[in-house]
């Protein structure tokens, strides 16, 4: 075979592999958006189709999918479960209410939007977005009624804090999946994620709200009120213990896993290899160990500290796990899809194309996540799919650049929530907005988060 024939054969093979990837992604999108098939089943079928169209034997396709599924479940499954247990205990013990009441109670009327953004970020750190949203809505309504401020002026900053934590800062499942798929350093990603998250929350929350509150002005509904004057507490009194853990103890417990993981990152940078302190901090800062320690500590500081008995704590843990079953399956299936892409050679093809195109890897990662987010409506699906497509590029990147790649994907996965996103409808119904009003507030807020996140990632890339 001469050089022209070889080049033609390689081009044909490349075209076939690209077609396989596009067909598989298209199937996932159509199944999720049109036929309303669960993302777990959609990702599984999409992975099998990619393998078949990419001329990978069926047995090898199944093996690749199984390997990716198992590796991802082993890598992040325990972390997601521990995070859910921690978040549920935080809510059931009254610790979340304590954080909210203390921060909001100390903020003046002018600074309430900033206080709500801080509340959203702190509550969002250990909790899934949907759980945090349900927990915060009564608080948002109560503060809006008592302060006389617009529901949008207070709600959007809180949602911005929740959403940014969900997309950019581990130990949320999205960033954890991307970290595992791209083999990024968790400590570096956490540190850079916080650096990106702080200005992003400020811009997409209190600052953006100044305009959003002018476009849409709605009063707080009477939901969660127990008396005509709306002075009763927003949460279900029967669900919280007789006393709450103190604010300082609650904050310390919430930040404990973050501190342990940051300690590991700092030890890896400054402590000598093999030194005792580095070994200790490396072990304590391993994500599974850090979250496990946080859960065990929370049993005493939050659970027993609020007067919960052993049965109540056990019930809280039991109730925390069923809601995340679907998330675990979606995340693991996304890992299977990623491995199938790699096994067919599509991932290497994309890596070679990016290397020769001169296009910024970070911008490409963001764009891929944005397209999948717009098509499927799922930030998690966008994260796991984009991570699989971009995984082969990691070999050419430094640890810092790999962490920025995780953040670029996370930022892209939050772009413009619309009618195919369950979160869109949750916010619309809770706030009592029309579809148009929800797009002007929630959807645009998500877009501001996504674009600002990308901009700050690109700025950090200039110095890393």
C-alpha positions as CSV (number, residue, x, y, z in Angstrom):
1,X,0.0,0.0,0.0
2,X,1.5,3.4,-1.1
3,X,1.4,6.5,1.0
4,X,-1.7,7.9,-0.8
5,X,-3.6,4.7,-0.2
6,X,-2.5,4.6,3.5
7,X,-3.6,8.2,4.0
8,X,-7.0,7.5,2.4
9,X,-7.4,4.4,4.6
10,X,-6.6,6.4,7.7
11,X,-9.0,9.2,6.6
12,X,-11.8,6.6,6.0
13,X,-11.1,5.0,9.4
14,X,-11.1,8.4,11.1
15,X,-14.4,9.4,9.5
16,X,-16.0,6.1,10.5
17,X,-14.9,6.6,14.1
18,X,-16.2,10.1,14.3
19,X,-19.5,8.9,12.8
20,X,-19.6,6.2,15.5
21,X,-19.2,8.8,18.3
22,X,-21.7,11.2,16.8
23,X,-24.3,8.4,16.3
24,X,-23.8,7.2,19.9
25,X,-24.1,10.7,21.3
26,X,-27.1,11.4,19.1
27,X,-28.8,8.3,20.3
28,X,-28.3,9.3,23.9
29,X,-29.7,12.8,23.3
30,X,-32.8,11.5,21.4
31,X,-33.5,8.8,24.0
32,X,-33.3,11.3,26.9
33,X,-35.0,14.3,25.3
34,X,-37.6,12.8,23.0
35,X,-38.4,9.3,24.4
36,X,-37.8,10.3,28.0
37,X,-35.6,7.2,28.6
38,X,-33.7,7.2,31.9
39,X,-30.1,8.5,31.3
40,X,-28.6,5.3,32.7
41,X,-30.3,3.2,30.0
42,X,-29.6,5.9,27.4
43,X,-25.9,5.9,28.2
44,X,-25.7,2.2,28.2
45,X,-27.4,1.9,24.8
46,X,-25.3,4.7,23.4
47,X,-22.1,3.0,24.5
48,X,-23.1,-0.3,22.9
49,X,-24.0,1.5,19.6
50,X,-20.6,3.4,19.6
51,X,-18.8,0.1,19.9
52,X,-20.8,-1.6,17.2
53,X,-20.6,1.3,14.7
54,X,-16.9,1.8,15.6
55,X,-16.3,-1.9,14.5
56,X,-15.4,-3.0,18.0
57,X,-16.4,-6.7,18.6
58,X,-19.5,-6.9,20.7
59,X,-17.7,-8.9,23.4
60,X,-15.0,-6.2,23.6
61,X,-17.6,-3.5,23.7
62,X,-19.3,-5.1,26.6
63,X,-16.0,-5.6,28.4
64,X,-15.0,-2.0,27.9
65,X,-18.3,-0.8,29.1
66,X,-18.2,-3.0,32.2
67,X,-14.6,-1.9,33.0
68,X,-15.6,1.8,32.8
69,X,-18.7,1.2,34.7
70,X,-16.9,-0.6,37.5
71,X,-14.0,1.7,37.7
72,X,-16.2,4.8,37.9
73,X,-18.5,3.2,40.5
74,X,-15.5,2.2,42.6
75,X,-13.9,5.6,42.3
76,X,-16.9,7.8,43.1
77,X,-19.7,5.6,44.3
78,X,-18.7,5.6,47.9
79,X,-18.0,9.3,47.8
80,X,-21.4,10.1,46.5
81,X,-23.0,7.9,49.1
82,X,-21.1,9.5,52.0
83,X,-21.9,12.9,50.7
84,X,-25.6,12.1,50.7
85,X,-25.4,10.8,54.2
86,X,-23.6,13.8,55.5
87,X,-26.1,16.2,53.7
88,X,-29.1,14.4,55.1
89,X,-27.8,14.5,58.6
90,X,-27.0,18.2,58.3
91,X,-30.6,18.8,57.3
92,X,-32.2,16.5,59.8
93,X,-30.2,17.8,62.8
94,X,-31.1,21.4,62.2
95,X,-27.5,22.3,61.3
96,X,-28.5,23.6,57.9
97,X,-31.2,25.8,59.5
98,X,-28.6,27.1,62.0
99,X,-26.2,28.1,59.2
100,X,-29.0,29.9,57.4
101,X,-30.5,31.7,60.4
102,X,-27.1,32.8,61.8
103,X,-25.8,34.3,58.5
104,X,-29.1,35.9,57.4
105,X,-29.8,37.2,60.9
106,X,-26.5,39.0,61.0
107,X,-26.8,40.6,57.6
108,X,-28.4,44.0,57.1
109,X,-31.1,44.4,54.5
110,X,-28.6,45.8,52.0
111,X,-26.4,42.8,52.3
112,X,-29.1,40.1,52.3
113,X,-28.4,39.1,48.7
114,X,-24.8,38.5,49.5
115,X,-25.7,36.6,52.7
116,X,-28.1,34.4,50.7
117,X,-25.3,33.6,48.2
118,X,-23.1,32.6,51.1
119,X,-25.9,30.4,52.5
120,X,-26.4,28.8,49.1
121,X,-22.7,28.0,48.8
122,X,-22.3,26.6,52.3
123,X,-25.5,24.5,52.0
124,X,-24.5,23.5,48.5
125,X,-21.0,22.3,49.5
126,X,-22.1,18.9,51.0
127,X,-25.5,18.6,49.3
128,X,-26.8,17.7,45.8
129,X,-28.4,20.6,44.0
130,X,-32.0,19.3,44.2
131,X,-31.7,18.6,48.0
132,X,-30.2,22.0,48.6
133,X,-32.9,23.7,46.6
134,X,-35.7,22.0,48.5
135,X,-34.0,22.8,51.8
136,X,-33.5,26.5,50.9
137,X,-36.8,27.4,49.4
138,X,-38.7,27.8,52.7
139,X,-35.8,30.0,53.9
140,X,-35.8,32.1,50.8
141,X,-39.6,32.7,51.1
142,X,-39.4,33.6,54.8
143,X,-36.5,36.0,54.4
144,X,-38.2,37.7,51.3
145,X,-41.5,38.2,53.3
146,X,-39.8,39.5,56.4
147,X,-37.4,41.8,54.5
148,X,-39.8,43.0,51.9
149,X,-37.2,42.4,49.1
150,X,-38.1,40.7,45.8
151,X,-38.1,36.9,45.8
152,X,-35.7,37.1,42.8
153,X,-33.4,39.5,44.7
154,X,-32.9,36.8,47.4
155,X,-33.5,33.6,45.5
156,X,-31.2,34.0,42.6
157,X,-28.1,34.6,44.7
158,X,-28.9,31.5,46.8
159,X,-29.4,29.4,43.7
160,X,-26.1,30.8,42.3
161,X,-24.2,29.6,45.4
162,X,-25.9,26.1,45.1
163,X,-25.3,25.8,41.4
164,X,-21.6,26.9,41.4
165,X,-20.8,24.4,44.1
166,X,-22.6,21.7,42.2
167,X,-20.6,22.2,39.0
168,X,-17.1,23.3,40.1
169,X,-16.2,22.2,43.7
170,X,-15.7,18.6,44.9
171,X,-17.0,16.6,46.7
172,X,-20.0,17.1,44.4
173,X,-20.5,14.1,42.1
174,X,-20.0,16.0,38.8
175,X,-16.5,17.3,39.6
176,X,-15.6,14.0,41.3
177,X,-16.5,12.1,38.1
178,X,-14.5,14.4,36.0
179,X,-11.5,14.2,38.4
180,X,-11.7,10.4,38.3
181,X,-12.0,10.2,34.5
182,X,-9.2,12.7,33.8
183,X,-7.0,11.5,36.7
184,X,-6.8,15.0,38.1
185,X,-5.3,15.8,41.5
186,X,-8.3,16.4,43.8
187,X,-6.5,18.9,46.1
188,X,-5.4,21.1,43.2
189,X,-8.8,20.9,41.6
190,X,-10.4,21.8,44.9
191,X,-8.2,24.8,45.4
192,X,-8.6,26.1,41.9
193,X,-12.3,25.4,42.0
194,X,-12.7,27.6,45.1
195,X,-10.7,30.3,43.4
196,X,-13.0,30.2,40.4
197,X,-16.2,29.7,42.5
198,X,-15.9,32.8,44.7
199,X,-15.9,35.5,41.9
200,X,-18.4,33.4,39.9
201,X,-20.9,33.3,42.7
202,X,-20.5,37.1,43.2
203,X,-21.1,37.9,39.6
204,X,-23.9,35.4,38.9
205,X,-25.5,35.9,42.2
206,X,-25.8,39.4,43.9
207,X,-24.5,41.4,41.0
208,X,-26.5,39.7,38.3
209,X,-29.6,39.9,40.6
210,X,-29.5,43.7,40.4
211,X,-30.7,43.4,36.8
212,X,-32.8,40.2,37.1
213,X,-34.9,41.7,39.9
214,X,-35.8,44.6,37.6
215,X,-36.8,42.3,34.8
216,X,-38.9,40.1,37.0
217,X,-40.5,41.2,40.3
218,X,-42.5,38.6,42.1
219,X,-43.6,38.5,45.8
220,X,-42.9,35.5,48.0
221,X,-45.8,33.0,47.9
222,X,-47.5,31.9,51.0
223,X,-46.0,28.4,50.8
224,X,-44.5,27.0,54.1
225,X,-46.5,29.6,56.2
226,X,-48.2,28.3,59.3
227,X,-49.9,31.5,60.4
228,X,-51.3,34.6,58.7
229,X,-48.4,36.8,59.8
230,X,-45.9,34.3,58.3
231,X,-43.8,34.4,61.4
232,X,-43.5,30.7,62.1
233,X,-40.4,28.8,61.2
234,X,-40.1,27.7,57.5
235,X,-39.1,24.1,58.2
236,X,-41.3,21.3,59.3
237,X,-41.0,21.4,63.1
238,X,-41.6,17.7,63.4
239,X,-38.6,16.9,61.3
240,X,-36.0,18.8,63.4
241,X,-34.8,17.9,66.8
242,X,-35.5,19.9,70.0
243,X,-32.2,21.8,69.8
244,X,-29.8,22.7,67.1
245,X,-26.0,22.2,67.0
246,X,-24.1,25.5,67.4
247,X,-23.2,27.6,64.4
248,X,-19.5,27.3,64.9
249,X,-19.6,23.5,65.4
250,X,-21.8,23.1,62.3
251,X,-19.5,25.2,60.1
252,X,-16.5,23.3,61.3
253,X,-18.1,20.0,60.5
254,X,-19.2,21.1,57.0
255,X,-15.7,22.4,56.2
256,X,-13.9,19.4,57.8
257,X,-13.6,17.3,54.6
258,X,-12.5,20.4,52.6
259,X,-9.8,21.2,55.2
260,X,-8.6,17.6,55.1
261,X,-8.4,17.5,51.3
262,X,-6.7,20.9,51.2
263,X,-4.2,19.6,53.8
264,X,-3.3,16.8,51.6
265,X,-2.7,19.1,48.7
266,X,-0.5,21.4,50.7
267,X,1.5,18.5,52.1
268,X,2.1,17.2,48.6
269,X,3.5,20.6,47.7
270,X,5.5,21.6,50.7
271,X,6.3,18.5,52.8
272,X,9.3,16.3,51.9
273,X,8.5,13.0,50.2
274,X,8.1,10.2,52.8
275,X,8.0,12.5,55.8
276,X,5.6,11.5,58.6
277,X,3.4,14.6,58.3
278,X,3.0,14.1,54.6
279,X,2.0,10.4,55.0
280,X,-0.6,11.3,57.6
281,X,-2.1,14.2,55.7
282,X,-2.1,12.1,52.4
283,X,-4.1,9.4,54.2
284,X,-6.5,11.7,55.9
285,X,-7.0,13.8,52.8
286,X,-7.9,10.9,50.5
287,X,-11.5,11.8,49.5
288,X,-13.0,8.6,50.8
289,X,-11.3,8.9,54.1
290,X,-12.0,12.6,54.5
291,X,-15.7,12.2,53.8
292,X,-15.9,9.1,56.1
293,X,-14.3,11.1,58.9
294,X,-16.7,13.9,58.3
295,X,-19.7,11.6,58.5
296,X,-18.4,10.0,61.7
297,X,-17.7,13.4,63.3
298,X,-21.2,14.6,62.2
299,X,-22.8,11.8,64.1
300,X,-21.6,13.4,67.3
301,X,-21.5,17.1,66.4
302,X,-24.7,17.3,64.4
303,X,-26.6,14.1,65.4
304,X,-26.0,13.8,69.1
305,X,-25.3,17.5,69.3
306,X,-28.9,18.2,68.3
307,X,-30.4,15.6,70.6
308,X,-31.0,12.9,68.0
309,X,-30.8,9.3,69.4
310,X,-29.2,6.4,67.6
311,X,-32.5,5.4,65.9
312,X,-33.0,8.8,64.5
313,X,-29.4,9.0,63.2
314,X,-29.8,5.5,61.6
315,X,-33.0,6.5,60.0
316,X,-31.5,9.7,58.6
317,X,-28.7,7.6,57.0
318,X,-31.1,5.1,55.6
319,X,-33.3,7.7,54.0
320,X,-30.3,9.4,52.4
321,X,-29.3,6.6,50.1
322,X,-32.4,5.7,48.0
323,X,-32.6,9.1,46.3
324,X,-29.0,8.9,45.0
325,X,-29.4,5.4,43.4
326,X,-30.3,7.0,40.0
327,X,-27.3,9.4,40.2
328,X,-24.9,6.5,41.0
329,X,-26.2,4.5,38.0
330,X,-25.9,7.5,35.6
331,X,-22.4,8.4,36.8
332,X,-21.2,4.7,36.4
333,X,-22.9,4.4,33.0
334,X,-21.1,7.6,31.9
335,X,-17.8,5.9,32.9
336,X,-18.8,2.9,30.8
337,X,-19.5,5.2,27.8
338,X,-16.2,6.9,28.3
339,X,-14.3,3.6,28.3
340,X,-16.1,2.5,25.1
341,X,-15.0,5.7,23.4
342,X,-11.4,5.1,24.5
343,X,-11.4,1.4,23.4
344,X,-12.7,2.2,19.9
345,X,-9.9,4.7,19.4
346,X,-12.2,7.7,19.1
347,X,-10.6,9.3,22.1
348,X,-7.1,9.2,20.6
349,X,-8.5,10.6,17.3
350,X,-10.0,13.6,19.1
351,X,-6.7,14.1,21.0
352,X,-4.7,14.1,17.8
353,X,-7.2,16.5,16.2
354,X,-7.0,18.9,19.0
355,X,-3.2,18.7,19.1
356,X,-3.0,19.6,15.5
357,X,-5.8,22.2,15.5
358,X,-4.2,24.8,17.8
359,X,-7.6,25.1,19.6
360,X,-7.5,25.6,23.3
361,X,-8.2,22.3,25.1
362,X,-10.0,24.2,27.8
363,X,-12.3,26.0,25.3
364,X,-13.0,22.7,23.5
365,X,-13.9,21.0,26.8
366,X,-16.3,23.8,27.7
367,X,-17.9,23.7,24.2
368,X,-18.4,19.9,24.3
369,X,-20.0,20.1,27.8
370,X,-22.2,23.0,26.7
371,X,-23.5,21.1,23.6
372,X,-24.3,18.0,25.6
373,X,-25.9,20.1,28.4
374,X,-28.1,21.9,25.9
375,X,-29.1,18.7,24.2
376,X,-29.8,16.5,27.3
377,X,-30.6,19.0,30.0
378,X,-28.4,17.1,32.5
379,X,-25.3,18.6,34.0
380,X,-24.1,15.2,35.2
381,X,-24.5,13.6,31.7
382,X,-22.7,16.5,30.2
383,X,-19.8,16.2,32.7
384,X,-19.4,12.4,32.4
385,X,-19.7,12.4,28.5
386,X,-17.4,15.4,28.0
387,X,-14.8,13.9,30.4
388,X,-14.8,10.6,28.4
389,X,-14.3,12.5,25.1
390,X,-11.5,14.6,26.5
391,X,-9.8,11.9,28.7
392,X,-7.1,11.0,26.1
393,X,-5.8,14.6,26.1
394,X,-4.6,14.4,29.7
395,X,-1.3,12.9,28.8
396,X,-0.2,16.2,27.3
397,X,-1.3,18.4,30.3
398,X,0.3,19.3,33.6
399,X,-1.5,18.5,36.8
400,X,-2.7,22.2,37.1
401,X,-3.9,22.2,33.5
402,X,-5.7,18.9,34.1
403,X,-7.5,20.4,37.1
404,X,-8.5,23.4,34.9
405,X,-9.8,21.0,32.3
406,X,-12.1,19.5,35.0
407,X,-13.3,23.0,35.9
408,X,-13.9,24.0,32.2
409,X,-16.1,20.9,31.8
410,X,-17.9,21.7,35.0
411,X,-18.6,25.3,33.8
412,X,-19.8,24.1,30.5
413,X,-22.2,21.6,32.1
414,X,-24.1,24.4,33.7
415,X,-24.8,26.5,30.6
416,X,-28.4,27.7,30.0
417,X,-30.7,25.4,31.8
418,X,-34.0,25.2,29.8
419,X,-37.1,23.1,29.3
420,X,-35.4,19.8,29.1
421,X,-33.8,20.2,32.6
422,X,-35.7,19.1,35.7
423,X,-34.0,21.9,37.7
424,X,-35.6,24.4,35.3
425,X,-39.1,23.2,36.3
426,X,-38.3,22.9,40.0
427,X,-37.3,26.6,40.1
428,X,-40.2,27.7,38.0
429,X,-42.8,26.0,40.1
430,X,-41.3,27.0,43.5
431,X,-40.9,30.7,42.5
432,X,-44.3,30.8,40.7
433,X,-42.7,32.1,37.5
434,X,-43.8,31.9,33.9
435,X,-41.5,30.1,31.4
436,X,-40.3,33.5,30.1
437,X,-39.6,34.8,33.5
438,X,-37.7,31.7,34.5
439,X,-35.5,32.1,31.4
440,X,-34.8,35.7,32.2
441,X,-33.7,34.8,35.7
442,X,-32.7,31.2,36.3
443,X,-31.6,30.3,32.8
444,X,-29.6,33.5,32.3
445,X,-28.0,33.0,35.8
446,X,-26.8,29.6,34.8
447,X,-25.4,31.0,31.6
448,X,-23.5,33.7,33.5
449,X,-22.1,31.1,35.8
450,X,-20.9,29.0,32.9
451,X,-19.3,31.9,31.0
452,X,-17.7,33.4,34.0
453,X,-16.4,30.0,35.1
454,X,-14.8,29.6,31.7
455,X,-13.3,33.1,31.7
456,X,-11.7,32.6,35.2
457,X,-10.4,29.2,34.1
458,X,-8.8,30.7,31.1
459,X,-7.3,33.5,33.2
460,X,-5.8,31.0,35.7
461,X,-4.4,29.1,32.7
462,X,-2.3,32.1,31.9
463,X,-0.3,31.7,35.2
464,X,-0.4,27.9,35.6
